[in-house]
Amino acid sequence: MGYTEAQKEATARYNKKAYDKICLVVKKGKRQVISDFAKAHGKSMNGFINEAIDKAMEEEK
């Protein structure tokens, strides 16, 4: 059974309400390097970037 249009719309509404988006620009090819690194460490690219941000901010405290 597929993902229905109603489910897609409900997910989009939830994501808009629950999350902020940040557009990140990197040089050509770097996206794949980041993705491969994250995957090698058992993380999604989004999870890896969020963890790196959290770590940098925690070190600043």
C-alpha distance matrix in Angstrom:
0.0 3.8 6.9 8.7 12.4 13.6 12.1 13.7 16.9 17.1 16.9 19.5 21.7 21.7 22.5 25.2 26.7 26.6 27.4 30.0 29.5 32.2 32.4 34.0 35.9 36.9 38.7 36.9 35.7 35.9 32.3 31.4 34.2 33.0 29.4 30.8 33.1 30.5 28.2 31.3 31.9 28.4 27.6 25.5 27.8 27.4 28.2 31.2 32.6 32.3 34.0 36.7 37.4 37.7 40.0 42.2 42.5 43.3 46.0 47.6 48.1
3.8 0.0 3.7 6.0 9.4 11.3 9.8 10.6 13.9 14.7 14.3 16.4 19.0 19.3 19.7 22.3 24.2 24.2 24.7 27.1 26.4 29.0 29.1 30.8 32.5 33.7 35.6 33.8 32.8 33.1 29.4 28.8 31.8 30.5 27.0 28.7 31.1 28.6 26.5 29.8 30.5 27.1 25.9 23.5 25.4 24.9 26.1 29.0 30.1 30.0 32.0 34.5 35.0 35.5 37.9 39.9 40.2 41.2 43.9 45.3 46.0
6.9 3.7 0.0 3.8 6.8 8.3 6.4 6.9 10.4 11.1 10.6 12.7 15.2 15.6 16.1 18.6 20.5 20.6 21.2 23.6 23.1 25.9 26.2 28.1 30.1 31.6 33.7 32.3 31.6 31.6 27.8 27.6 30.6 29.0 25.7 27.8 30.0 27.2 25.5 29.1 29.4 26.1 24.5 21.8 23.5 22.5 23.9 27.0 27.8 27.4 29.6 32.1 32.4 32.8 35.5 37.4 37.4 38.6 41.3 42.6 43.2
8.7 6.0 3.8 0.0 3.8 5.3 5.2 6.3 8.7 9.9 10.7 12.4 14.3 15.4 16.5 18.4 20.2 21.0 21.9 24.3 24.0 27.1 27.4 29.8 31.8 33.6 35.8 34.4 34.1 34.1 30.3 30.5 33.5 31.8 28.7 31.0 33.1 30.3 28.9 32.5 32.8 29.6 27.7 24.9 26.3 25.0 26.5 29.7 30.2 29.6 32.1 34.6 34.4 34.9 37.8 39.5 39.3 40.6 43.5 44.4 45.0
12.4 9.4 6.8 3.8 0.0 3.8 5.4 5.0 6.1 8.5 9.8 10.5 12.3 14.2 15.2 16.4 18.4 19.8 20.6 22.7 22.3 25.5 25.7 28.4 30.4 32.5 34.7 33.6 33.6 33.6 29.9 30.4 33.6 31.8 29.0 31.6 33.7 30.9 29.9 33.7 33.8 30.9 28.6 25.6 26.5 24.9 26.8 30.0 29.9 29.3 32.1 34.4 33.9 34.6 37.6 39.1 38.7 40.3 43.2 43.8 44.4
13.6 11.3 8.3 5.3 3.8 0.0 3.8 5.4 5.1 6.1 8.5 9.8 10.6 12.3 14.2 15.3 16.6 18.2 19.6 22.1 22.4 25.8 26.6 29.4 31.8 34.1 36.6 35.7 35.8 35.4 31.7 32.4 35.3 33.2 30.5 33.2 35.0 31.9 31.1 34.8 34.6 31.5 29.2 26.3 27.4 25.4 27.0 30.4 30.3 29.3 32.0 34.5 33.8 34.1 37.3 38.9 38.2 39.6 42.7 43.3 43.6
12.1 9.8 6.4 5.2 5.4 3.8 0.0 3.8 5.4 5.1 6.1 8.5 9.9 10.5 12.1 14.1 15.4 16.2 17.5 20.2 20.6 23.9 24.9 27.4 29.9 32.0 34.6 33.8 33.5 33.0 29.2 29.8 32.5 30.3 27.5 30.2 31.8 28.6 27.8 31.4 31.1 27.9 25.6 22.9 24.3 22.4 23.7 27.1 27.4 26.3 28.8 31.5 31.0 31.2 34.2 36.0 35.4 36.6 39.7 40.6 40.8
13.7 10.6 6.9 6.3 5.0 5.4 3.8 0.0 3.8 5.5 5.2 6.1 8.7 10.0 10.5 12.2 14.3 15.2 15.9 18.1 17.9 21.1 21.7 24.3 26.6 28.8 31.3 30.5 30.4 30.0 26.3 27.0 29.9 27.8 25.1 28.0 29.7 26.8 26.1 29.8 29.7 26.8 24.3 21.2 22.1 20.3 22.1 25.3 25.2 24.4 27.2 29.6 29.1 29.6 32.7 34.2 33.8 35.3 38.2 38.9 39.5
16.9 13.9 10.4 8.7 6.1 5.1 5.4 3.8 0.0 3.8 5.4 5.1 6.2 8.6 9.9 10.5 12.4 14.2 15.2 17.3 17.5 20.9 21.8 24.8 27.3 29.8 32.5 32.0 32.3 31.8 28.1 29.3 32.1 29.8 27.5 30.5 32.1 29.1 28.8 32.5 32.2 29.4 26.7 23.6 24.1 21.8 23.7 27.0 26.5 25.4 28.4 30.7 29.7 30.2 33.5 34.8 34.0 35.6 38.7 39.1 39.5
17.1 14.7 11.1 9.9 8.5 6.1 5.1 5.5 3.8 0.0 3.8 5.5 5.1 6.2 8.6 9.9 10.7 12.1 14.0 16.6 17.6 21.2 22.7 25.6 28.4 30.9 33.9 33.6 33.7 32.8 29.1 30.2 32.8 30.2 27.8 30.9 32.0 28.8 28.5 32.2 31.4 28.6 25.8 23.1 24.0 21.5 22.8 26.3 26.0 24.4 27.2 29.8 28.8 28.8 32.2 33.7 32.7 34.0 37.3 37.8 37.9
16.9 14.3 10.6 10.7 9.8 8.5 6.1 5.2 5.4 3.8 0.0 3.8 5.5 5.1 6.1 8.5 9.9 10.3 11.5 14.3 14.9 18.4 19.8 22.5 25.4 27.7 30.6 30.4 30.3 29.3 25.6 26.7 29.1 26.4 24.1 27.1 28.2 25.0 24.8 28.5 27.7 24.9 22.1 19.3 20.3 17.7 19.1 22.6 22.3 20.9 23.7 26.3 25.5 25.6 28.9 30.4 29.7 31.0 34.2 34.8 35.1
19.5 16.4 12.7 12.4 10.5 9.8 8.5 6.1 5.1 5.5 3.8 0.0 3.8 5.5 5.1 6.1 8.6 9.9 10.3 12.3 12.6 16.1 17.3 20.3 23.1 25.7 28.7 28.5 28.9 28.0 24.3 25.9 28.4 25.8 23.8 27.1 28.3 25.2 25.4 29.1 28.5 26.0 22.9 19.8 20.1 17.4 19.4 22.6 21.8 20.6 23.7 25.9 24.7 25.3 28.7 29.8 29.0 30.7 33.8 34.0 34.6
21.7 19.0 15.2 14.3 12.3 10.6 9.9 8.7 6.2 5.1 5.5 3.8 0.0 3.8 5.5 5.2 6.3 8.6 10.2 12.4 13.7 17.4 19.1 22.4 25.3 28.2 31.3 31.5 32.0 30.9 27.3 29.1 31.4 28.6 26.9 30.2 31.1 27.8 28.3 32.0 31.0 28.5 25.4 22.5 22.8 19.7 21.3 24.7 23.7 22.0 25.1 27.4 25.8 26.0 29.6 30.7 29.4 31.1 34.3 34.3 34.5
21.7 19.3 15.6 15.4 14.2 12.3 10.5 10.0 8.6 6.2 5.1 5.5 3.8 0.0 3.8 5.5 5.2 5.9 8.2 11.3 13.1 16.9 19.1 22.0 25.3 27.9 31.2 31.6 31.7 30.2 26.7 28.4 30.3 27.3 25.5 28.8 29.3 25.9 26.4 29.9 28.6 26.0 22.9 20.4 21.1 17.9 18.9 22.4 21.7 19.6 22.5 25.1 23.6 23.4 27.0 28.4 27.0 28.3 31.7 32.0 31.9
22.5 19.7 16.1 16.5 15.2 14.2 12.1 10.5 9.9 8.6 6.1 5.1 5.5 3.8 0.0 3.8 5.4 5.1 5.5 8.3 9.6 13.3 15.4 18.2 21.5 24.1 27.4 27.9 28.1 26.5 23.1 24.9 26.8 23.8 22.2 25.5 26.0 22.7 23.5 27.0 25.8 23.6 20.2 17.5 17.7 14.5 15.9 19.2 18.3 16.5 19.6 21.9 20.5 20.7 24.2 25.4 24.3 25.9 29.1 29.3 29.6
25.2 22.3 18.6 18.4 16.4 15.3 14.1 12.2 10.5 9.9 8.5 6.1 5.2 5.5 3.8 0.0 3.8 5.8 5.9 7.3 8.8 12.6 14.8 18.1 21.2 24.3 27.6 28.3 29.0 27.4 24.2 26.4 28.4 25.4 24.2 27.7 28.2 25.1 26.2 29.7 28.5 26.6 23.1 20.2 19.9 16.5 18.3 21.3 19.8 18.0 21.3 23.3 21.3 21.8 25.4 26.1 24.8 26.7 29.9 29.6 30.0
26.7 24.2 20.5 20.2 18.4 16.6 15.4 14.3 12.4 10.7 9.9 8.6 6.3 5.2 5.4 3.8 0.0 3.8 6.1 8.2 11.0 14.7 17.4 20.5 23.9 26.9 30.4 31.4 31.9 30.1 26.9 29.2 30.8 27.6 26.5 30.0 30.0 26.8 27.9 31.3 29.7 27.7 24.3 21.8 21.8 18.2 19.4 22.5 21.1 18.7 21.8 24.0 21.8 21.7 25.4 26.3 24.5 26.1 29.5 29.2 29.0
26.6 24.2 20.6 21.0 19.8 18.2 16.2 15.2 14.2 12.1 10.3 9.9 8.6 5.9 5.1 5.8 3.8 0.0 3.8 7.2 10.2 13.6 16.7 19.3 23.0 25.6 29.2 30.2 30.5 28.3 25.2 27.3 28.6 25.2 24.2 27.5 27.3 23.9 25.1 28.4 26.5 24.5 21.1 19.0 19.2 15.6 16.2 19.4 18.3 15.6 18.4 20.9 18.9 18.4 22.1 23.3 21.6 22.9 26.4 26.4 26.2
27.4 24.7 21.2 21.9 20.6 19.6 17.5 15.9 15.2 14.0 11.5 10.3 10.2 8.2 5.5 5.9 6.1 3.8 0.0 3.8 6.5 9.9 13.0 15.5 19.2 21.8 25.5 26.6 26.9 24.8 21.7 24.0 25.3 21.9 21.1 24.6 24.4 21.2 22.7 26.0 24.3 22.6 19.0 16.7 16.3 12.6 13.7 16.7 15.1 12.7 15.9 18.0 15.9 16.0 19.7 20.6 19.2 21.0 24.2 24.1 24.4
30.0 27.1 23.6 24.3 22.7 22.1 20.2 18.1 17.3 16.6 14.3 12.3 12.4 11.3 8.3 7.3 8.2 7.2 3.8 0.0 3.8 6.8 10.2 12.9 16.5 19.4 23.1 24.6 25.4 23.1 20.4 23.2 24.3 21.0 20.8 24.4 24.1 21.2 23.2 26.4 24.8 23.7 20.0 17.5 16.3 12.6 14.3 16.6 14.2 12.3 15.8 17.1 14.6 15.4 19.1 19.3 17.9 20.2 23.1 22.7 23.3
29.5 26.4 23.1 24.0 22.3 22.4 20.6 17.9 17.5 17.6 14.9 12.6 13.7 13.1 9.6 8.8 11.0 10.2 6.5 3.8 0.0 3.8 6.6 9.5 13.0 16.0 19.6 20.9 21.8 19.8 17.1 20.0 21.4 18.3 18.1 21.8 21.8 19.3 21.3 24.5 23.4 22.5 18.7 15.9 14.1 10.9 13.4 15.3 12.7 11.7 15.5 16.3 14.2 15.8 19.1 19.1 18.3 21.0 23.5 23.1 24.4
32.2 29.0 25.9 27.1 25.5 25.8 23.9 21.1 20.9 21.2 18.4 16.1 17.4 16.9 13.3 12.6 14.7 13.6 9.9 6.8 3.8 0.0 3.8 6.3 9.8 12.9 16.5 18.3 19.4 17.2 14.9 18.2 19.3 16.3 16.8 20.5 20.3 18.2 20.7 23.6 22.6 22.3 18.6 15.9 13.4 10.6 13.4 14.3 11.1 10.9 14.6 14.5 12.3 14.7 17.7 17.0 16.6 19.7 21.7 21.2 22.9
32.4 29.1 26.2 27.4 25.7 26.6 24.9 21.7 21.8 22.7 19.8 17.3 19.1 19.1 15.4 14.8 17.4 16.7 13.0 10.2 6.6 3.8 0.0 3.8 6.6 10.0 13.4 15.0 16.6 14.7 12.6 16.1 17.5 15.0 15.6 19.3 19.6 18.1 20.4 23.3 22.9 22.8 19.2 16.3 13.3 11.5 14.8 15.2 12.0 12.9 16.5 15.9 14.2 17.2 19.7 18.7 19.0 22.2 23.7 23.3 25.5
34.0 30.8 28.1 29.8 28.4 29.4 27.4 24.3 24.8 25.6 22.5 20.3 22.4 22.0 18.2 18.1 20.5 19.3 15.5 12.9 9.5 6.3 3.8 0.0 3.8 6.6 10.3 12.3 13.6 11.4 9.8 13.5 14.4 12.0 13.3 16.8 16.8 15.8 18.4 21.0 20.7 21.2 17.8 15.2 11.7 10.8 13.9 13.4 10.1 12.0 15.1 13.8 12.7 16.1 17.9 16.8 17.7 20.9 21.9 21.8 24.3
35.9 32.5 30.1 31.8 30.4 31.8 29.9 26.6 27.3 28.4 25.4 23.1 25.3 25.3 21.5 21.2 23.9 23.0 19.2 16.5 13.0 9.8 6.6 3.8 0.0 3.8 7.0 9.2 11.3 9.6 8.9 12.6 13.6 12.2 13.9 17.0 17.3 17.1 19.6 21.8 22.1 22.9 19.9 17.3 13.7 13.6 16.8 15.7 12.7 15.2 17.9 16.1 15.4 19.1 20.4 19.0 20.3 23.6 24.1 23.9 26.8
36.9 33.7 31.6 33.6 32.5 34.1 32.0 28.8 29.8 30.9 27.7 25.7 28.2 27.9 24.1 24.3 26.9 25.6 21.8 19.4 16.0 12.9 10.0 6.6 3.8 0.0 3.8 6.5 8.2 6.2 6.6 10.2 10.6 9.9 12.1 14.7 14.9 15.5 18.0 19.7 20.4 21.7 19.1 16.9 13.2 14.1 16.9 15.2 12.7 15.8 17.8 15.7 15.8 19.5 20.2 18.8 20.8 23.8 23.9 24.1 27.2
38.7 35.6 33.7 35.8 34.7 36.6 34.6 31.3 32.5 33.9 30.6 28.7 31.3 31.2 27.4 27.6 30.4 29.2 25.5 23.1 19.6 16.5 13.4 10.3 7.0 3.8 0.0 3.8 6.2 5.6 7.6 10.3 10.5 11.2 13.4 15.3 15.9 17.2 19.4 20.7 21.9 23.5 21.3 19.3 15.7 17.2 20.0 17.9 15.9 19.2 21.0 18.6 19.1 22.8 23.1 21.7 23.9 26.9 26.6 26.8 30.2
36.9 33.8 32.3 34.4 33.6 35.7 33.8 30.5 32.0 33.6 30.4 28.5 31.5 31.6 27.9 28.3 31.4 30.2 26.6 24.6 20.9 18.3 15.0 12.3 9.2 6.5 3.8 0.0 3.8 5.6 7.0 8.7 9.9 11.4 12.8 14.4 15.8 17.3 18.8 20.3 22.0 23.3 21.4 19.2 15.9 17.9 20.8 19.0 17.5 20.9 22.7 20.7 21.6 25.1 25.5 24.5 26.8 29.6 29.4 30.0 33.2
35.7 32.8 31.6 34.1 33.6 35.8 33.5 30.4 32.3 33.7 30.3 28.9 32.0 31.7 28.1 29.0 31.9 30.5 26.9 25.4 21.8 19.4 16.6 13.6 11.3 8.2 6.2 3.8 0.0 3.8 5.5 5.6 6.7 9.0 10.2 11.1 12.8 14.7 15.8 17.0 19.1 20.5 19.0 17.2 14.2 16.8 19.3 17.3 16.5 20.1 21.4 19.6 21.1 24.5 24.6 23.9 26.6 29.0 28.8 29.8 33.0
35.9 33.1 31.6 34.1 33.6 35.4 33.0 30.0 31.8 32.8 29.3 28.0 30.9 30.2 26.5 27.4 30.1 28.3 24.8 23.1 19.8 17.2 14.7 11.4 9.6 6.2 5.6 5.6 3.8 0.0 3.8 5.4 4.9 6.2 8.5 9.8 10.5 12.2 14.1 15.2 16.7 18.4 16.7 15.1 11.8 14.3 16.6 14.2 13.1 16.9 18.0 15.9 17.5 20.9 20.8 20.1 22.9 25.2 25.0 26.0 29.2
32.3 29.4 27.8 30.3 29.9 31.7 29.2 26.3 28.1 29.1 25.6 24.3 27.3 26.7 23.1 24.2 26.9 25.2 21.7 20.4 17.1 14.9 12.6 9.8 8.9 6.6 7.6 7.0 5.5 3.8 0.0 3.8 5.5 5.2 6.1 8.6 9.9 10.6 12.2 14.2 15.6 16.5 14.4 12.2 9.0 11.3 14.0 12.3 11.4 14.9 16.5 15.2 16.6 19.8 20.3 20.0 22.4 24.7 25.1 26.2 29.0
31.4 28.8 27.6 30.5 30.4 32.4 29.8 27.0 29.3 30.2 26.7 25.9 29.1 28.4 24.9 26.4 29.2 27.3 24.0 23.2 20.0 18.2 16.1 13.5 12.6 10.2 10.3 8.7 5.6 5.4 3.8 0.0 3.8 5.4 4.9 6.0 8.4 9.8 10.3 12.0 14.2 15.1 13.8 12.0 9.6 12.8 14.9 13.2 13.3 16.9 17.9 16.9 18.9 21.7 21.9 22.2 24.8 26.7 26.9 28.5 31.3
34.2 31.8 30.6 33.5 33.6 35.3 32.5 29.9 32.1 32.8 29.1 28.4 31.4 30.3 26.8 28.4 30.8 28.6 25.3 24.3 21.4 19.3 17.5 14.4 13.6 10.6 10.5 9.9 6.7 4.9 5.5 3.8 0.0 3.8 5.5 5.2 6.1 8.6 9.9 10.6 12.5 14.4 13.4 12.5 10.1 13.4 14.9 12.3 12.6 16.3 16.7 15.2 17.6 20.4 20.0 20.1 23.1 24.8 24.6 26.3 29.3
33.0 30.5 29.0 31.8 31.8 33.2 30.3 27.8 29.8 30.2 26.4 25.8 28.6 27.3 23.8 25.4 27.6 25.2 21.9 21.0 18.3 16.3 15.0 12.0 12.2 9.9 11.2 11.4 9.0 6.2 5.2 5.4 3.8 0.0 3.8 5.5 5.1 6.1 8.5 9.9 10.8 12.4 10.7 9.7 6.8 9.9 11.3 8.6 8.8 12.5 13.0 11.7 14.0 16.8 16.6 17.0 19.7 21.5 21.6 23.3 26.1
29.4 27.0 25.7 28.7 29.0 30.5 27.5 25.1 27.5 27.8 24.1 23.8 26.9 25.5 22.2 24.2 26.5 24.2 21.1 20.8 18.1 16.8 15.6 13.3 13.9 12.1 13.4 12.8 10.2 8.5 6.1 4.9 5.5 3.8 0.0 3.8 5.5 5.2 6.1 8.6 10.0 10.6 8.9 7.3 5.3 8.9 10.4 8.8 9.9 13.1 13.8 13.5 15.8 18.1 18.4 19.3 21.8 23.3 23.9 25.8 28.2
30.8 28.7 27.8 31.0 31.6 33.2 30.2 28.0 30.5 30.9 27.1 27.1 30.2 28.8 25.5 27.7 30.0 27.5 24.6 24.4 21.8 20.5 19.3 16.8 17.0 14.7 15.3 14.4 11.1 9.8 8.6 6.0 5.2 5.5 3.8 0.0 3.8 5.5 5.1 6.1 8.7 9.9 9.6 9.3 8.4 12.2 12.8 10.8 12.6 15.8 15.7 15.3 18.2 20.2 19.9 21.0 23.8 24.9 25.2 27.4 29.9
33.1 31.1 30.0 33.1 33.7 35.0 31.8 29.7 32.1 32.0 28.2 28.3 31.1 29.3 26.0 28.2 30.0 27.3 24.4 24.1 21.8 20.3 19.6 16.8 17.3 14.9 15.9 15.8 12.8 10.5 9.9 8.4 6.1 5.1 5.5 3.8 0.0 3.8 5.5 5.1 6.5 8.9 8.6 9.4 8.3 11.8 11.7 8.8 10.8 14.0 13.2 12.4 15.7 17.6 16.7 17.9 20.9 21.8 21.8 24.2 26.7
30.5 28.6 27.2 30.3 30.9 31.9 28.6 26.8 29.1 28.8 25.0 25.2 27.8 25.9 22.7 25.1 26.8 23.9 21.2 21.2 19.3 18.2 18.1 15.8 17.1 15.5 17.2 17.3 14.7 12.2 10.6 9.8 8.6 6.1 5.2 5.5 3.8 0.0 3.8 5.4 5.2 6.3 5.0 5.8 5.5 8.7 8.1 5.8 8.6 11.2 10.5 10.8 13.9 15.3 15.1 16.7 19.3 20.1 20.7 23.1 25.2
28.2 26.5 25.5 28.9 29.9 31.1 27.8 26.1 28.8 28.5 24.8 25.4 28.3 26.4 23.5 26.2 27.9 25.1 22.7 23.2 21.3 20.7 20.4 18.4 19.6 18.0 19.4 18.8 15.8 14.1 12.2 10.3 9.9 8.5 6.1 5.1 5.5 3.8 0.0 3.8 5.3 5.0 5.3 6.1 7.3 10.7 10.1 8.9 11.9 14.2 13.6 14.4 17.4 18.6 18.4 20.4 22.9 23.4 24.2 26.7 28.7
31.3 29.8 29.1 32.5 33.7 34.8 31.4 29.8 32.5 32.2 28.5 29.1 32.0 29.9 27.0 29.7 31.3 28.4 26.0 26.4 24.5 23.6 23.3 21.0 21.8 19.7 20.7 20.3 17.0 15.2 14.2 12.0 10.6 9.9 8.6 6.1 5.1 5.4 3.8 0.0 3.8 5.6 7.5 9.5 10.5 13.8 12.7 10.7 13.9 16.2 14.8 15.2 18.7 19.7 18.8 20.8 23.6 23.8 24.1 26.9 28.9
31.9 30.5 29.4 32.8 33.8 34.6 31.1 29.7 32.2 31.4 27.7 28.5 31.0 28.6 25.8 28.5 29.7 26.5 24.3 24.8 23.4 22.6 22.9 20.7 22.1 20.4 21.9 22.0 19.1 16.7 15.6 14.2 12.5 10.8 10.0 8.7 6.5 5.2 5.3 3.8 0.0 3.8 5.6 8.8 10.1 12.6 10.6 8.7 12.2 13.9 11.9 12.7 16.2 16.7 15.7 18.1 20.8 20.6 21.0 24.1 25.8
28.4 27.1 26.1 29.6 30.9 31.5 27.9 26.8 29.4 28.6 24.9 26.0 28.5 26.0 23.6 26.6 27.7 24.5 22.6 23.7 22.5 22.3 22.8 21.2 22.9 21.7 23.5 23.3 20.5 18.4 16.5 15.1 14.4 12.4 10.6 9.9 8.9 6.3 5.0 5.6 3.8 0.0 3.8 7.1 9.7 11.8 9.6 9.1 12.8 13.9 12.4 14.1 17.3 17.4 17.1 19.8 22.0 21.8 22.8 25.8 27.1
27.6 25.9 24.5 27.7 28.6 29.2 25.6 24.3 26.7 25.8 22.1 22.9 25.4 22.9 20.2 23.1 24.3 21.1 19.0 20.0 18.7 18.6 19.2 17.8 19.9 19.1 21.3 21.4 19.0 16.7 14.4 13.8 13.4 10.7 8.9 9.6 8.6 5.0 5.3 7.5 5.6 3.8 0.0 3.8 6.4 8.0 5.9 5.9 9.5 10.5 9.6 11.6 14.3 14.7 15.0 17.6 19.5 19.7 21.0 23.6 25.0
25.5 23.5 21.8 24.9 25.6 26.3 22.9 21.2 23.6 23.1 19.3 19.8 22.5 20.4 17.5 20.2 21.8 19.0 16.7 17.5 15.9 15.9 16.3 15.2 17.3 16.9 19.3 19.2 17.2 15.1 12.2 12.0 12.5 9.7 7.3 9.3 9.4 5.8 6.1 9.5 8.8 7.1 3.8 0.0 3.8 5.3 5.0 6.0 8.6 9.8 10.4 12.2 14.2 15.2 16.2 18.3 19.9 20.7 22.4 24.5 26.0
27.8 25.4 23.5 26.3 26.5 27.4 24.3 22.1 24.1 24.0 20.3 20.1 22.8 21.1 17.7 19.9 21.8 19.2 16.3 16.3 14.1 13.4 13.3 11.7 13.7 13.2 15.7 15.9 14.2 11.8 9.0 9.6 10.1 6.8 5.3 8.4 8.3 5.5 7.3 10.5 10.1 9.7 6.4 3.8 0.0 3.8 5.5 5.1 6.2 8.6 9.8 10.6 12.3 14.2 15.3 16.6 18.4 19.9 21.2 22.9 24.9
27.4 24.9 22.5 25.0 24.9 25.4 22.4 20.3 21.8 21.5 17.7 17.4 19.7 17.9 14.5 16.5 18.2 15.6 12.6 12.6 10.9 10.6 11.5 10.8 13.6 14.1 17.2 17.9 16.8 14.3 11.3 12.8 13.4 9.9 8.9 12.2 11.8 8.7 10.7 13.8 12.6 11.8 8.0 5.3 3.8 0.0 3.8 5.5 5.2 6.1 8.5 9.9 10.7 12.2 14.2 15.5 16.6 18.2 20.1 21.5 23.1
28.2 26.1 23.9 26.5 26.8 27.0 23.7 22.1 23.7 22.8 19.1 19.4 21.3 18.9 15.9 18.3 19.4 16.2 13.7 14.3 13.4 13.4 14.8 13.9 16.8 16.9 20.0 20.8 19.3 16.6 14.0 14.9 14.9 11.3 10.4 12.8 11.7 8.1 10.1 12.7 10.6 9.6 5.9 5.0 5.5 3.8 0.0 3.8 5.5 5.2 6.0 8.6 9.9 10.4 12.1 14.2 15.3 16.2 18.2 20.1 21.4
31.2 29.0 27.0 29.7 30.0 30.4 27.1 25.3 27.0 26.3 22.6 22.6 24.7 22.4 19.2 21.3 22.5 19.4 16.7 16.6 15.3 14.3 15.2 13.4 15.7 15.2 17.9 19.0 17.3 14.2 12.3 13.2 12.3 8.6 8.8 10.8 8.8 5.8 8.9 10.7 8.7 9.1 5.9 6.0 5.1 5.5 3.8 0.0 3.8 5.5 5.1 6.2 8.7 9.9 10.5 12.3 14.3 15.2 16.5 18.6 20.4
32.6 30.1 27.8 30.2 29.9 30.3 27.4 25.2 26.5 26.0 22.3 21.8 23.7 21.7 18.3 19.8 21.1 18.3 15.1 14.2 12.7 11.1 12.0 10.1 12.7 12.7 15.9 17.5 16.5 13.1 11.4 13.3 12.6 8.8 9.9 12.6 10.8 8.6 11.9 13.9 12.2 12.8 9.5 8.6 6.2 5.2 5.5 3.8 0.0 3.8 5.4 5.1 6.2 8.6 9.9 10.7 12.4 14.2 15.5 16.9 19.0
32.3 30.0 27.4 29.6 29.3 29.3 26.3 24.4 25.4 24.4 20.9 20.6 22.0 19.6 16.5 18.0 18.7 15.6 12.7 12.3 11.7 10.9 12.9 12.0 15.2 15.8 19.2 20.9 20.1 16.9 14.9 16.9 16.3 12.5 13.1 15.8 14.0 11.2 14.2 16.2 13.9 13.9 10.5 9.8 8.6 6.1 5.2 5.5 3.8 0.0 3.8 5.5 5.1 6.1 8.6 10.0 10.6 12.2 14.3 15.6 17.0
34.0 32.0 29.6 32.1 32.1 32.0 28.8 27.2 28.4 27.2 23.7 23.7 25.1 22.5 19.6 21.3 21.8 18.4 15.9 15.8 15.5 14.6 16.5 15.1 17.9 17.8 21.0 22.7 21.4 18.0 16.5 17.9 16.7 13.0 13.8 15.7 13.2 10.5 13.6 14.8 11.9 12.4 9.6 10.4 9.8 8.5 6.0 5.1 5.4 3.8 0.0 3.8 5.4 5.1 6.0 8.6 9.9 10.4 12.2 14.3 15.7
36.7 34.5 32.1 34.6 34.4 34.5 31.5 29.6 30.7 29.8 26.3 25.9 27.4 25.1 21.9 23.3 24.0 20.9 18.0 17.1 16.3 14.5 15.9 13.8 16.1 15.7 18.6 20.7 19.6 15.9 15.2 16.9 15.2 11.7 13.5 15.3 12.4 10.8 14.4 15.2 12.7 14.1 11.6 12.2 10.6 9.9 8.6 6.2 5.1 5.5 3.8 0.0 3.8 5.5 5.1 6.2 8.6 9.9 10.7 12.6 14.8
37.4 35.0 32.4 34.4 33.9 33.8 31.0 29.1 29.7 28.8 25.5 24.7 25.8 23.6 20.5 21.3 21.8 18.9 15.9 14.6 14.2 12.3 14.2 12.7 15.4 15.8 19.1 21.6 21.1 17.5 16.6 18.9 17.6 14.0 15.8 18.2 15.7 13.9 17.4 18.7 16.2 17.3 14.3 14.2 12.3 10.7 9.9 8.7 6.2 5.1 5.4 3.8 0.0 3.8 5.5 5.2 6.2 8.6 10.0 10.9 12.9
37.7 35.5 32.8 34.9 34.6 34.1 31.2 29.6 30.2 28.8 25.6 25.3 26.0 23.4 20.7 21.8 21.7 18.4 16.0 15.4 15.8 14.7 17.2 16.1 19.1 19.5 22.8 25.1 24.5 20.9 19.8 21.7 20.4 16.8 18.1 20.2 17.6 15.3 18.6 19.7 16.7 17.4 14.7 15.2 14.2 12.2 10.4 9.9 8.6 6.1 5.1 5.5 3.8 0.0 3.8 5.5 5.2 6.0 8.6 10.0 11.0
40.0 37.9 35.5 37.8 37.6 37.3 34.2 32.7 33.5 32.2 28.9 28.7 29.6 27.0 24.2 25.4 25.4 22.1 19.7 19.1 19.1 17.7 19.7 17.9 20.4 20.2 23.1 25.5 24.6 20.8 20.3 21.9 20.0 16.6 18.4 19.9 16.7 15.1 18.4 18.8 15.7 17.1 15.0 16.2 15.3 14.2 12.1 10.5 9.9 8.6 6.0 5.1 5.5 3.8 0.0 3.8 5.5 5.1 6.2 8.7 10.2
42.2 39.9 37.4 39.5 39.1 38.9 36.0 34.2 34.8 33.7 30.4 29.8 30.7 28.4 25.4 26.1 26.3 23.3 20.6 19.3 19.1 17.0 18.7 16.8 19.0 18.8 21.7 24.5 23.9 20.1 20.0 22.2 20.1 17.0 19.3 21.0 17.9 16.7 20.4 20.8 18.1 19.8 17.6 18.3 16.6 15.5 14.2 12.3 10.7 10.0 8.6 6.2 5.2 5.5 3.8 0.0 3.8 5.5 5.2 6.5 9.2
42.5 40.2 37.4 39.3 38.7 38.2 35.4 33.8 34.0 32.7 29.7 29.0 29.4 27.0 24.3 24.8 24.5 21.6 19.2 17.9 18.3 16.6 19.0 17.7 20.3 20.8 23.9 26.8 26.6 22.9 22.4 24.8 23.1 19.7 21.8 23.8 20.9 19.3 22.9 23.6 20.8 22.0 19.5 19.9 18.4 16.6 15.3 14.3 12.4 10.6 9.9 8.6 6.2 5.2 5.5 3.8 0.0 3.8 5.4 5.1 6.8
43.3 41.2 38.6 40.6 40.3 39.6 36.6 35.3 35.6 34.0 31.0 30.7 31.1 28.3 25.9 26.7 26.1 22.9 21.0 20.2 21.0 19.7 22.2 20.9 23.6 23.8 26.9 29.6 29.0 25.2 24.7 26.7 24.8 21.5 23.3 24.9 21.8 20.1 23.4 23.8 20.6 21.8 19.7 20.7 19.9 18.2 16.2 15.2 14.2 12.2 10.4 9.9 8.6 6.0 5.1 5.5 3.8 0.0 3.8 5.3 5.4
46.0 43.9 41.3 43.5 43.2 42.7 39.7 38.2 38.7 37.3 34.2 33.8 34.3 31.7 29.1 29.9 29.5 26.4 24.2 23.1 23.5 21.7 23.7 21.9 24.1 23.9 26.6 29.4 28.8 25.0 25.1 26.9 24.6 21.6 23.9 25.2 21.8 20.7 24.2 24.1 21.0 22.8 21.0 22.4 21.2 20.1 18.2 16.5 15.5 14.3 12.2 10.7 10.0 8.6 6.2 5.2 5.4 3.8 0.0 3.8 5.5
47.6 45.3 42.6 44.4 43.8 43.3 40.6 38.9 39.1 37.8 34.8 34.0 34.3 32.0 29.3 29.6 29.2 26.4 24.1 22.7 23.1 21.2 23.3 21.8 23.9 24.1 26.8 30.0 29.8 26.0 26.2 28.5 26.3 23.3 25.8 27.4 24.2 23.1 26.7 26.9 24.1 25.8 23.6 24.5 22.9 21.5 20.1 18.6 16.9 15.6 14.3 12.6 10.9 10.0 8.7 6.5 5.1 5.3 3.8 0.0 3.8
48.1 46.0 43.2 45.0 44.4 43.6 40.8 39.5 39.5 37.9 35.1 34.6 34.5 31.9 29.6 30.0 29.0 26.2 24.4 23.3 24.4 22.9 25.5 24.3 26.8 27.2 30.2 33.2 33.0 29.2 29.0 31.3 29.3 26.1 28.2 29.9 26.7 25.2 28.7 28.9 25.8 27.1 25.0 26.0 24.9 23.1 21.4 20.4 19.0 17.0 15.7 14.8 12.9 11.0 10.2 9.2 6.8 5.4 5.5 3.8 0.0
